[in-house]
């Protein structure tokens, strides 16, 4: 089962820095990192669409899926 941590920010530069930093500190549970404009992305709650937010999404494998949240939204 995979889990997501979504970082929302008003700065595209910050979103890219978060993605780069997470990519440099790879762990064995990391599946992928993506970055972009929040727009109408399904991973982003609709309340943030059209608000000029950018995101960095980190997907990782939850080995202990009982305790790990499937989705975490962090506003930076």
C-alpha positions as CSV (number, residue, x, y, z in Angstrom):
1,X,0.0,0.0,0.0
2,X,1.3,3.4,-0.8
3,X,1.0,6.7,1.1
4,X,1.3,10.3,0.2
5,X,2.7,13.4,1.8
6,X,1.5,16.5,-0.1
7,X,3.3,19.8,0.6
8,X,1.4,22.9,-0.5
9,X,3.1,26.2,-0.9
10,X,2.4,29.5,-2.7
11,X,5.9,29.4,-4.2
12,X,6.9,27.2,-7.1
13,X,10.5,27.5,-6.1
14,X,9.8,26.1,-2.6
15,X,7.9,23.2,-4.1
16,X,10.8,22.4,-6.4
17,X,13.3,22.7,-3.5
18,X,11.2,20.3,-1.4
19,X,11.1,17.8,-4.3
20,X,14.9,18.1,-4.8
21,X,15.6,17.7,-1.1
22,X,13.4,14.6,-0.8
23,X,14.9,13.1,-3.9
24,X,18.4,13.6,-2.5
25,X,17.6,11.8,0.7
26,X,16.2,8.7,-0.8
27,X,15.0,5.9,1.5
28,X,14.1,2.4,0.5
29,X,10.4,3.1,0.9
30,X,10.4,6.1,-1.5
31,X,8.3,5.4,-4.7
32,X,8.3,8.8,-6.3
33,X,8.3,12.5,-6.0
34,X,6.3,14.9,-8.2
35,X,5.9,18.6,-8.3
36,X,3.5,21.0,-10.0
37,X,0.7,23.6,-9.8
38,X,-2.2,22.5,-7.6
39,X,-4.7,23.5,-10.4
40,X,-7.2,20.7,-10.6
41,X,-5.0,17.8,-9.4
42,X,-7.1,15.1,-7.8
43,X,-4.5,14.7,-5.0
44,X,-5.2,18.3,-3.9
45,X,-8.4,19.1,-2.0
46,X,-10.7,21.3,-4.2
47,X,-10.6,24.2,-1.8
48,X,-7.0,24.8,-2.9
49,X,-7.7,24.7,-6.6
50,X,-7.4,28.1,-8.3
51,X,-5.6,29.6,-5.3
52,X,-2.2,29.7,-6.9
53,X,-0.8,26.8,-4.8
54,X,2.1,24.6,-5.9
55,X,2.7,21.1,-4.5
56,X,5.4,18.6,-3.9
57,X,3.9,15.1,-3.6
58,X,6.0,12.3,-2.1
59,X,4.7,8.8,-2.5
60,X,6.1,6.1,-0.4
61,X,5.4,2.5,0.4
62,X,3.8,2.0,3.8
63,X,5.2,-1.2,5.2
64,X,3.3,-0.8,8.5
65,X,0.1,0.4,6.8
66,X,-2.0,0.1,10.0
67,X,-0.2,3.0,11.7
68,X,0.8,5.1,8.6
69,X,-1.7,7.6,7.3
70,X,-2.6,7.1,3.6
71,X,-2.6,10.8,3.0
72,X,-1.1,13.8,4.8
73,X,-1.4,17.4,3.7
74,X,1.2,19.8,4.9
75,X,0.8,23.5,4.1
76,X,4.1,25.4,4.0
